Amino acid sequence: MSLMAEIRPYRSEDLDALYRIALATGAGGCDASAIYQDPKLVGHVFAAPYALFSPETVRMAEDAEGVAGYIVGAANTPDFEKLLEARWWPTLRPIYPDPPSALRESGSRDQFMRHLIHEPDRAPKNLVEAYPAHLHINLLPRLRGKGFGRRLMNHWLDLVHSLGARGAHLSVGAANARAIRFYRAVGFREFKVSTAPAPKALWFVIDLPRAAHCL
């Protein structure tokens, strides 16, 4: 692990980096810049709202070259979803009209993400009751495989537990084998639900506090 790598709180000037890294990791951890016509869409849905409405639960990963990753999330998912419905999605919907169903099903990632702005994913009730916190974690390739993701995850889980969360959840594409291995390695386990947040997605959960960190 680079001695220069550090975990630090989010700062307002980090917002552009959040958007940049969200796009650079938006295809199952790979660069999605060739997939999206609008480079802001991934960040609009999966990164920026956390920085704007829950900055206390955002942590940045920074090395000598600059910001290279982040973990974002919320300690109370239902409350966060209500907040975004009141203050975030209404600002985006006039800019990104909901595509007709035929366009959403055409395979365009832009159209799919536009639809999420109008109908955001909602975690199942039985999941959030037991595991109220949720997260998204993304690292650029230069920080991967060095134990830094584990450090970032442990730091964040301790943080949301200190804010009252007794469990955390996340969703991941079923084809993203690298991410699934990582989540299992840091203590998450699969949670079966009747519906997934997106096609071919899986839910993973972890109890808080944990008996021991996965170091």
C-alpha positions in Angstrom: 0.0 0.0 0.0 1.3 3.4 -0.9 2.5 5.3 2.2 1.0 8.4 0.6 -2.5 7.0 0.3 -4.9 8.3 2.9 -8.6 8.3 3.8 -10.1 11.7 4.5 -13.5 13.4 4.8 -15.2 14.8 1.8 -14.6 18.5 0.9 -16.8 20.5 -1.4 -14.0 20.8 -4.0 -14.1 17.0 -4.4 -17.4 17.0 -6.3 -15.8 16.9 -9.7 -13.5 14.0 -8.6 -16.6 12.1 -7.5 -18.2 12.5 -10.9 -14.9 11.6 -12.7 -14.3 8.4 -10.7 -18.0 7.4 -10.9 -17.7 7.4 -14.7 -14.2 5.8 -14.7 -15.5 2.9 -12.7 -19.1 2.8 -13.9 -19.0 -0.3 -16.1 -18.6 -3.0 -13.4 -15.5 -1.3 -12.1 -14.2 -0.4 -15.6 -14.2 2.9 -17.5 -17.7 3.7 -18.7 -16.8 6.9 -20.6 -17.4 5.1 -24.0 -20.8 3.8 -22.8 -22.4 7.1 -21.8 -23.1 10.0 -24.0 -23.7 12.2 -20.9 -20.7 11.8 -18.6 -22.6 13.2 -15.6 -25.3 10.6 -15.5 -23.5 8.0 -13.4 -22.4 10.6 -10.9 -25.9 12.1 -10.7 -27.3 8.8 -9.6 -24.6 7.1 -7.6 -22.2 9.7 -6.2 -23.1 13.4 -6.2 -26.3 13.1 -4.0 -24.3 11.6 -1.1 -21.8 14.5 -1.3 -24.6 17.1 -1.4 -27.0 15.6 1.2 -24.9 13.3 3.4 -21.3 14.6 3.2 -20.6 13.3 6.8 -20.8 9.7 5.4 -18.5 10.3 2.4 -14.9 9.4 2.6 -12.3 10.1 -0.1 -9.2 8.0 -1.0 -6.3 10.2 -2.0 -2.7 9.4 -2.9 0.2 11.4 -4.2 -1.4 11.7 -7.6 -4.7 13.0 -6.2 -8.2 11.6 -5.4 -8.3 8.0 -6.6 -11.4 6.6 -5.0 -14.3 7.1 -2.6 -16.9 5.4 -0.5 -20.3 7.1 -0.3 -23.5 6.0 1.4 -26.1 6.8 4.1 -26.6 5.6 7.6 -30.4 5.6 7.3 -31.5 4.5 3.8 -35.2 5.3 4.1 -34.5 8.8 5.4 -32.0 9.4 2.7 -34.4 8.2 0.0 -37.0 10.6 1.2 -34.5 13.5 1.3 -33.5 12.9 -2.3 -37.1 12.6 -3.4 -37.7 16.0 -1.9 -34.5 17.9 -2.9 -32.4 16.1 -5.5 -34.5 14.1 -8.1 -36.9 17.1 -8.7 -33.9 19.2 -9.8 -32.8 16.6 -12.4 -36.1 15.5 -13.8 -36.8 18.6 -16.0 -33.3 18.2 -17.4 -33.6 14.5 -18.0 -37.1 13.5 -19.2 -38.1 9.9 -18.5 -37.6 8.0 -21.7 -40.5 5.9 -23.1 -40.3 2.3 -22.2 -39.2 1.3 -25.7 -36.1 3.4 -25.4 -35.4 2.2 -21.8 -35.4 -1.3 -23.1 -33.2 -0.6 -26.1 -30.0 -1.1 -24.2 -28.9 2.5 -24.0 -27.3 3.1 -20.7 -28.1 6.8 -20.9 -31.8 6.0 -21.2 -31.7 3.5 -18.3 -30.0 6.0 -16.0 -32.5 8.7 -17.0 -35.2 6.4 -16.0 -33.6 5.9 -12.6 -33.8 9.6 -12.0 -37.6 9.3 -12.3 -38.0 5.9 -10.6 -35.0 5.5 -8.3 -34.2 2.0 -6.9 -35.7 1.4 -3.5 -34.2 -1.2 -1.2 -36.8 -3.8 0.1 -38.3 -3.0 3.4 -37.2 -6.2 5.1 -33.7 -5.4 4.0 -33.4 -1.8 5.3 -35.1 -2.7 8.6 -32.3 -5.0 9.5 -29.5 -3.3 7.5 -30.4 0.4 7.3 -27.1 1.8 6.0 -26.0 1.4 2.3 -22.9 2.3 0.4 -21.1 2.5 -3.0 -17.3 2.1 -3.1 -15.1 2.8 -6.1 -11.4 2.9 -6.5 -9.3 3.7 -9.6 -7.1 0.8 -10.7 -3.9 2.2 -9.2 -5.3 1.7 -5.6 -6.8 -1.7 -6.1 -5.2 -4.9 -4.8 -3.2 -3.2 -2.1 -5.5 -3.5 0.8 -6.7 0.0 0.5 -10.3 -1.0 -0.3 -10.4 -2.9 3.0 -9.2 0.1 4.9 -11.7 2.3 3.3 -14.6 -0.1 4.0 -13.6 -0.7 7.6 -13.4 3.0 8.2 -16.8 3.6 6.7 -18.6 0.8 8.5 -17.2 2.0 11.8 -18.4 5.5 10.9 -22.0 4.5 10.1 -22.1 2.3 13.2 -21.2 5.3 15.3 -24.1 7.1 13.7 -26.5 4.3 14.9 -26.6 1.9 12.0 -26.8 -1.8 13.1 -26.3 -3.2 9.7 -25.4 -2.2 6.1 -26.3 -3.4 2.6 -25.3 -2.9 -1.0 -26.2 -4.2 -4.4 -23.8 -5.4 -7.0 -24.1 -6.8 -10.6 -24.1 -10.6 -10.5 -21.4 -10.6 -13.3 -19.0 -8.4 -11.3 -17.0 -11.3 -9.9 -14.1 -9.1 -8.6 -16.4 -6.9 -6.5 -18.3 -9.9 -5.2 -15.0 -11.5 -4.0 -14.1 -8.2 -2.3 -17.4 -7.8 -0.5 -17.2 -11.4 0.8 -13.6 -10.9 1.9 -14.5 -7.9 4.0 -17.4 -9.7 5.7 -20.5 -9.2 3.6 -22.9 -12.1 2.8 -25.5 -12.5 0.2 -29.1 -11.6 1.2 -31.9 -13.2 -0.9 -34.8 -10.9 -1.8 -37.7 -11.4 -4.2 -36.8 -8.5 -6.4 -33.4 -7.0 -7.3 -32.6 -3.3 -7.6 -31.6 -3.8 -11.3 -31.5 -6.7 -13.7 -29.0 -9.4 -12.7 -28.1 -7.7 -9.4 -27.4 -9.2 -6.0 -27.8 -7.8 -2.5 -25.1 -8.2 0.2 -25.4 -7.4 3.9 -23.2 -7.1 7.0 -24.1 -6.8 10.7 -22.8 -4.0 12.8 -20.8 -4.0 15.0 -18.7 -6.7 13.6 -16.9 -9.2 15.8 -13.6 -8.2 14.2 -12.4 -6.2 11.3 -11.4 -8.0 8.1 -7.9 -6.7 7.9 
